[in-house]
Amino acid sequence: MRSFPWLPQYVWQRLRRRPIAHGPLHLIICLADHFEPSFDPEGGGEFLSRHEQGHRVERWCREYPKALQDWRDADGWPLRHTYFYPAEQYDEGLIRRLAEHCHSGWGEIEIHLHHGIQCPDTSENTRRTILEFRDALARLGCLSFEHGHGTPRFAFVHGNWALANSARGRWCGVDDELAILSEAGCYADFTLPSAPASSQVAKINALYECSIPIDQQAPHRRGRDLRLGCSPTVFPLIIQGPLMLNFSRRKILVFPSIENSEISNVNPPTLKRLGLWRKAGITVRGRPAWVFIKLHTHGMDPRAQYALVGQPMQQFLDSLLSPQKEMCLSYVHFVTAREMANIALAACDGREGNPGKYRDYVFQPAKAGFRPEGTLRKEM
C-alpha cells in the first residue's frame, strides 16, 4: 500500500461518484505537454545537440497544425498543447520558435522544472531559477497577467513528478517549493497524477487548494476541493488529471492497469479511455456538468509522437467531435492550462452557461489578438 496511497480514496470515489443524469455535459480538455527538445530516449541521459533540438522544434511547429487543423471544438478552437518548457534548459532561439507557433493559435508556454537530480536543490536556487525563467518567458510575449497587468503569472509542472519534495527526498529537495511558486506568481500546478511514481499523493481526481501550509513538504497531499460560491485563497491551485484503474487492460492477466491520463504511442487516446476520464468526475463541486480532463504527454519524445499527430489522435478527434456526440448533449472544449484554471475559477464564482466564455476570466495572455475560426455558440 505504500506505493498506492491513493487506492482507499479511489474505492471511496467509485462508491460515491455518479454520472450526470440530465442536462448538457461540457468536457473541458487540456493537454499538458512536458516539452523537452533535448530528450533522447536512447541517449543514456545525454542531451541532443543544439542543432537536433532546433530541427525537432521546427518540424513539430510545422507538422502539428497540418495534422490536426481540421478538428475544432464547440468554440472553434483546435486541440492545443500547453508546452511546459524546462527552465533549466532555457534556449531563447528554441523558445522564440515555439512562441511563434503558440501565438499563431496552437498553444501556450508555461514553466517546467527538473532539479535535485544529482543532489537536493536549495530553496534559494529554486527561487532564482523560477524567477529568471519567468521573466525571460514574459519578455518573449509568453505567460499571462492577472486581469492583464501586474507581474507575470504562470502554470507549473514538476520534472520527475516530485512536487514539493514529495518523492521521498529524490528529484527535488525543496520542501517549501509550493510557497516559492506562489510568491513567484504560479496560479496552478498541473503535475498530478504521478502514479505509479512514489510521489503520488492520496488525494486524487480533484481540483483543490492545499489545506496544509504551503511552506511544508508536499502540502498538496491534503486539500479543500474547489466549490461553487467559494473563491479559493491558497495558490497555486492543484489541478489533477484522471487517475483510475482500467480493468479492460490487465497486467499478468490478473491486475488492472493504471489509467494515469498519459498520451503515448503505447497509450493512445481512445473513446474507451475517454469513458474512464469522464468517470473520474473531476469537477468544481456544485458545477457537475463542467468536467475537467487534464491529460499529459511528452511531445518531443519519439515514443509519443505517432499518438499525438498520427492516426490514433485523428481517429480519436473524429469520434469525439462527431455530430452524434453533440446529439448526446456532450460539448467539447479544448483549453490550455491557463484557460482551464480560469474556467475553474469562474465556476467557483458561480458563472454559468458555456465554460468556453471564461477562458480569459482572471489570467489573461500577454499576447492577445488571435481568435479561433468558427462561430462561438452563445449558450449551451
C-alpha positions as CSV (number, residue, x, y, z in Angstrom):
1,M,0.0,0.0,0.0
2,R,3.0,2.3,0.4
3,S,3.2,2.7,-3.4
4,F,-0.6,3.1,-3.7
5,P,-1.7,5.6,-1.0
6,W,-4.5,6.6,-3.3
7,L,-6.3,3.3,-3.5
8,P,-8.6,3.8,-0.5
9,Q,-9.7,7.2,-1.9
10,Y,-10.2,5.6,-5.3
11,V,-12.5,3.0,-3.9
12,W,-14.4,5.6,-1.9
13,Q,-14.9,7.8,-5.0
14,R,-16.1,4.9,-7.1
15,L,-18.8,4.1,-4.5
16,R,-20.0,7.7,-4.2
17,R,-19.5,9.5,-7.6
18,R,-22.3,9.1,-10.0
19,P,-22.6,10.2,-13.7
20,I,-24.5,13.3,-14.7
21,A,-28.2,12.2,-15.0
22,H,-29.5,15.1,-17.1
23,G,-28.6,18.3,-19.0
24,P,-25.7,19.2,-21.3
25,L,-22.2,18.0,-20.3
26,H,-19.2,20.1,-21.0
27,L,-15.9,18.2,-21.4
28,I,-13.0,20.7,-20.7
29,I,-9.9,19.0,-22.1
30,C,-6.3,20.3,-21.5
31,L,-3.1,18.6,-22.9
32,A,-0.1,19.4,-20.6
33,D,3.0,18.7,-22.7
34,H,6.2,18.1,-20.8
35,F,8.1,19.6,-23.7
36,E,11.8,18.7,-23.7
37,P,13.5,19.1,-27.1
38,S,16.8,17.9,-25.6
39,F,15.4,14.5,-24.5
40,D,16.9,11.4,-26.2
41,P,15.3,8.1,-25.0
42,E,18.3,6.2,-26.2
43,G,20.9,8.7,-25.1
44,G,21.6,7.4,-21.6
45,G,20.8,10.7,-20.0
46,E,22.8,12.8,-22.5
47,F,21.1,15.8,-24.3
48,L,20.7,16.0,-28.0
49,S,22.8,18.6,-29.9
50,R,21.5,22.1,-30.2
51,H,21.2,21.5,-34.0
52,E,19.0,18.4,-33.5
53,Q,16.9,20.2,-30.9
54,G,16.2,23.0,-33.3
55,H,15.3,20.5,-36.0
56,R,12.9,18.8,-33.7
57,V,11.1,22.0,-32.7
58,E,10.9,23.3,-36.2
59,R,9.4,20.0,-37.5
60,W,6.9,20.0,-34.7
61,C,5.8,23.6,-35.3
62,R,5.4,22.9,-39.0
63,E,3.7,19.5,-38.9
64,Y,1.4,19.7,-35.9
65,P,-1.0,22.3,-37.4
66,K,-1.1,20.3,-40.7
67,A,-2.0,17.1,-38.9
68,L,-4.8,18.5,-36.6
69,Q,-6.2,21.7,-38.2
70,D,-9.4,20.1,-39.4
71,W,-10.8,19.3,-35.9
72,R,-12.4,22.1,-33.9
73,D,-14.2,22.2,-30.6
74,A,-17.5,23.8,-29.7
75,D,-15.9,27.2,-29.7
76,G,-13.9,26.8,-32.9
77,W,-10.5,26.0,-31.2
78,P,-8.2,23.2,-32.3
79,L,-6.6,20.8,-29.8
80,R,-3.7,22.9,-28.5
81,H,-0.8,21.9,-26.3
82,T,0.3,23.7,-23.2
83,Y,4.1,23.5,-23.6
84,F,5.7,23.2,-20.2
85,Y,9.3,24.1,-21.1
86,P,12.2,23.1,-18.8
87,A,13.6,26.2,-17.1
88,E,17.0,24.5,-16.6
89,Q,17.3,24.1,-20.4
90,Y,16.4,27.6,-21.4
91,D,17.3,28.4,-25.0
92,E,16.0,31.7,-26.4
93,G,16.1,30.6,-30.0
94,L,14.1,27.5,-29.5
95,I,11.5,29.2,-27.3
96,R,11.1,32.1,-29.8
97,R,10.2,29.5,-32.5
98,L,7.8,27.7,-30.1
99,A,6.3,31.1,-29.2
100,E,5.6,31.9,-32.8
101,H,3.8,28.6,-33.1
102,C,1.8,29.4,-29.9
103,H,0.9,32.9,-31.0
104,S,-0.5,31.5,-34.2
105,G,-3.1,29.8,-32.1
106,W,-1.6,26.4,-31.3
107,G,-0.9,26.6,-27.6
108,E,0.8,28.4,-24.8
109,I,4.2,28.1,-23.0
110,E,4.4,27.6,-19.2
111,I,7.1,26.6,-16.7
112,H,8.6,23.1,-16.2
113,L,11.5,22.3,-13.9
114,H,13.8,19.4,-13.3
115,H,16.1,19.8,-10.3
116,G,17.6,18.0,-7.4
117,I,18.8,15.2,-9.7
118,Q,22.4,14.7,-8.5
119,C,21.8,16.2,-5.1
120,P,19.0,18.0,-3.3
121,D,18.3,21.5,-4.6
122,T,18.1,24.5,-2.3
123,S,15.2,27.0,-1.9
124,E,17.4,29.9,-2.9
125,N,18.5,28.3,-6.2
126,T,14.9,27.1,-7.0
127,R,13.6,30.6,-6.4
128,R,16.3,32.2,-8.6
129,T,15.8,29.7,-11.4
130,I,12.0,30.1,-11.5
131,L,12.1,33.9,-11.4
132,E,14.8,34.2,-14.1
133,F,12.9,31.9,-16.4
134,R,9.5,33.5,-15.7
135,D,10.9,36.9,-16.7
136,A,12.6,35.5,-19.8
137,L,9.4,34.0,-21.0
138,A,7.4,37.2,-20.3
139,R,9.9,39.2,-22.4
140,L,9.2,36.8,-25.3
141,G,5.4,37.5,-25.0
142,C,4.6,34.3,-23.2
143,L,2.8,33.7,-19.8
144,S,-0.1,35.8,-18.5
145,F,-1.1,38.6,-16.2
146,E,-3.9,38.8,-13.7
147,H,-6.6,40.9,-15.3
148,G,-4.0,41.9,-17.9
149,H,-1.5,43.7,-15.7
150,G,1.0,43.3,-12.8
151,T,3.7,40.6,-12.5
152,P,3.8,37.6,-14.9
153,R,1.7,34.6,-13.8
154,F,2.2,31.0,-14.8
155,A,1.3,27.4,-14.5
156,F,3.8,24.8,-13.4
157,V,4.7,21.1,-13.9
158,H,7.5,19.5,-11.8
159,G,10.0,17.4,-13.6
160,N,10.3,13.8,-12.4
161,W,6.9,14.4,-10.7
162,A,8.5,15.2,-7.3
163,L,6.5,18.4,-6.5
164,A,7.5,20.0,-3.2
165,N,9.9,17.1,-2.3
166,S,7.1,14.5,-2.5
167,A,9.3,11.7,-3.9
168,R,10.8,10.7,-0.5
169,G,13.7,13.1,-1.0
170,R,14.6,12.4,-4.6
171,W,14.5,14.7,-7.6
172,C,13.8,17.9,-5.7
173,G,15.0,18.5,-2.1
174,V,12.9,21.7,-1.6
175,D,10.2,21.3,1.0
176,D,8.8,24.8,0.5
177,E,8.6,24.6,-3.3
178,L,4.9,25.5,-3.4
179,A,5.5,28.6,-1.3
180,I,8.3,29.6,-3.7
181,L,6.0,29.1,-6.7
182,S,3.2,31.0,-5.0
183,E,5.5,34.0,-4.3
184,A,6.7,33.9,-7.9
185,G,3.2,34.1,-9.4
186,C,2.2,30.5,-10.0
187,Y,-1.6,30.2,-10.1
188,A,-1.9,26.4,-10.6
189,D,0.2,23.2,-10.6
190,F,-0.5,20.6,-13.3
191,T,1.9,17.9,-12.2
192,L,-0.5,15.2,-10.9
193,P,-1.3,12.4,-11.2
194,S,2.2,11.0,-10.9
195,A,1.2,7.3,-10.3
196,P,2.9,4.9,-10.5
197,A,5.7,7.1,-9.2
198,S,6.3,7.2,-5.5
199,S,5.4,10.9,-5.4
200,Q,1.7,10.2,-5.9
201,V,-0.4,11.6,-3.1
202,A,-3.6,10.0,-1.6
203,K,-5.8,12.8,-2.8
204,I,-6.9,12.1,-6.4
205,N,-9.3,13.2,-9.1
206,A,-9.8,16.7,-7.7
207,L,-9.4,20.4,-8.2
208,Y,-8.3,21.9,-4.9
209,E,-6.3,24.3,-2.8
210,C,-3.8,23.0,-0.3
211,S,-5.0,22.7,3.3
212,I,-1.5,22.1,4.7
213,P,0.7,25.3,5.0
214,I,2.4,25.5,1.6
215,D,5.9,26.0,3.1
216,Q,5.8,22.4,4.3
217,Q,6.8,19.3,2.4
218,A,4.2,18.0,0.0
219,P,1.3,20.2,1.2
220,H,-0.8,19.0,-1.7
221,R,-1.3,15.7,-0.1
222,R,-4.4,17.2,1.5
223,G,-6.7,19.9,0.4
224,R,-10.1,21.6,0.1
225,D,-11.9,20.9,-3.1
226,L,-12.9,23.9,-5.2
227,R,-16.6,24.5,-4.9
228,L,-19.3,26.8,-6.2
229,G,-19.7,30.0,-4.2
230,C,-16.3,29.8,-2.5
231,S,-13.4,31.6,-4.2
232,P,-10.0,29.9,-3.4
233,T,-7.4,31.8,-1.4
234,V,-4.4,29.5,-1.5
235,F,-2.3,29.4,-4.7
236,P,-1.1,27.6,-6.6
237,L,-4.3,25.6,-7.1
238,I,-3.8,21.8,-7.7
239,I,-5.3,20.7,-10.9
240,Q,-5.2,17.0,-11.3
241,G,-5.8,14.7,-14.3
242,P,-7.8,11.5,-14.0
243,L,-6.3,8.6,-12.1
244,M,-8.3,5.4,-12.4
245,L,-7.9,1.6,-12.6
246,N,-8.5,0.1,-16.1
247,F,-10.0,-3.3,-15.7
248,S,-10.1,-3.8,-19.5
249,R,-6.3,-3.8,-19.6
250,R,-4.7,-6.2,-17.2
251,K,-1.1,-6.9,-16.2
252,I,-0.1,-10.5,-15.7
253,L,-3.7,-11.4,-16.7
254,V,-4.9,-10.5,-13.2
255,F,-4.2,-7.0,-12.1
256,P,-5.9,-3.9,-13.7
257,S,-3.6,-1.4,-15.3
258,I,-3.3,2.2,-14.0
259,E,-5.0,4.9,-16.1
260,N,-3.0,8.0,-15.3
261,S,-4.1,10.1,-18.3
262,E,-0.8,9.9,-20.2
263,I,-0.9,10.0,-24.0
264,S,1.9,8.0,-25.7
265,N,2.3,5.5,-28.5
266,V,1.5,2.6,-26.2
267,N,-1.3,4.6,-24.5
268,P,-3.0,6.5,-27.4
269,P,-6.3,8.4,-26.9
270,T,-9.4,6.3,-27.4
271,L,-13.1,6.6,-26.6
272,K,-12.8,3.8,-24.0
273,R,-10.2,5.9,-22.2
274,L,-12.4,8.9,-22.5
275,G,-15.0,7.0,-20.6
276,L,-12.6,6.5,-17.7
277,W,-11.6,10.2,-17.8
278,R,-15.2,11.2,-17.6
279,K,-16.0,8.7,-14.9
280,A,-13.2,10.2,-12.7
281,G,-15.6,13.1,-12.2
282,I,-13.2,15.9,-11.8
283,T,-15.3,19.0,-11.3
284,V,-15.8,22.1,-9.2
285,R,-18.3,21.0,-6.6
286,G,-21.7,22.3,-7.3
287,R,-21.0,22.6,-11.1
288,P,-21.1,18.9,-12.1
289,A,-21.8,19.5,-15.7
290,W,-18.3,21.0,-16.3
291,V,-16.0,18.0,-16.3
292,F,-12.2,18.8,-16.3
293,I,-10.0,16.4,-18.1
294,K,-6.3,17.2,-17.8
295,L,-4.1,14.9,-19.9
296,H,-0.3,14.8,-20.1
297,T,2.3,13.8,-22.7
298,H,5.9,14.3,-23.8
299,G,5.6,15.8,-27.2
300,M,9.3,15.7,-28.1
301,D,9.6,12.0,-27.2
302,P,9.5,9.8,-30.3
303,R,7.6,7.3,-28.2
304,A,4.6,9.6,-28.1
305,Q,4.6,11.5,-31.4
306,Y,2.6,9.0,-33.5
307,A,-0.2,9.0,-30.9
308,L,-0.2,12.8,-30.9
309,V,-0.2,13.7,-34.6
310,G,-0.9,10.4,-36.3
311,Q,-3.8,8.2,-37.0
312,P,-4.6,7.4,-33.3
313,M,-5.2,11.1,-32.5
314,Q,-7.0,11.8,-35.7
315,Q,-9.4,8.9,-35.2
316,F,-10.0,9.9,-31.6
317,L,-10.8,13.5,-32.6
318,D,-13.1,12.3,-35.4
319,S,-15.1,10.2,-33.0
320,L,-15.0,12.7,-30.2
321,L,-16.3,15.6,-32.3
322,S,-18.8,13.6,-34.5
323,P,-22.3,15.1,-34.8
324,Q,-23.7,12.1,-32.9
325,K,-21.7,13.2,-29.8
326,E,-23.4,16.6,-29.9
327,M,-26.8,14.9,-30.2
328,C,-26.0,13.3,-26.8
329,L,-25.6,16.8,-25.4
330,S,-21.8,16.5,-24.8
331,Y,-19.8,19.6,-25.7
332,V,-16.1,19.6,-26.0
333,H,-13.8,22.5,-25.2
334,F,-10.1,22.3,-25.9
335,V,-8.3,24.5,-23.5
336,T,-4.8,25.5,-22.4
337,A,-3.7,25.1,-18.8
338,R,-4.3,28.8,-18.2
339,E,-7.8,28.6,-19.6
340,M,-8.6,25.5,-17.5
341,A,-7.6,27.4,-14.4
342,N,-9.7,30.4,-15.4
343,I,-12.7,28.2,-16.1
344,A,-12.4,26.5,-12.7
345,L,-12.2,30.0,-11.0
346,A,-15.3,31.1,-13.0
347,A,-17.2,28.0,-11.7
348,C,-16.2,28.9,-8.2
349,D,-17.7,32.3,-8.7
350,G,-21.0,30.9,-10.0
351,R,-20.6,31.6,-13.7
352,E,-22.9,29.6,-15.9
353,G,-23.6,28.6,-19.5
354,N,-20.8,27.9,-21.9
355,P,-17.5,27.5,-20.0
356,G,-15.6,28.5,-23.1
357,K,-16.6,32.1,-22.4
358,Y,-14.3,32.1,-19.4
359,R,-11.0,31.2,-20.9
360,D,-9.6,34.6,-20.0
361,Y,-11.6,35.1,-16.8
362,V,-8.7,36.1,-14.5
363,F,-5.4,35.3,-16.1
364,Q,-5.1,36.9,-19.5
365,P,-2.4,36.2,-22.1
366,A,0.5,38.5,-22.6
367,K,0.0,38.4,-26.3
368,A,-3.7,38.8,-27.4
369,G,-5.3,39.2,-30.8
370,F,-5.7,35.7,-32.2
371,R,-9.2,34.3,-32.3
372,P,-10.3,30.9,-33.5
373,E,-12.1,30.1,-36.7
374,G,-15.8,29.3,-36.4
375,T,-18.6,30.9,-34.5
376,L,-18.9,30.8,-30.8
377,R,-22.1,29.3,-29.5
378,K,-23.6,31.8,-27.2
379,E,-25.5,29.4,-24.9
380,M,-25.3,25.7,-24.4
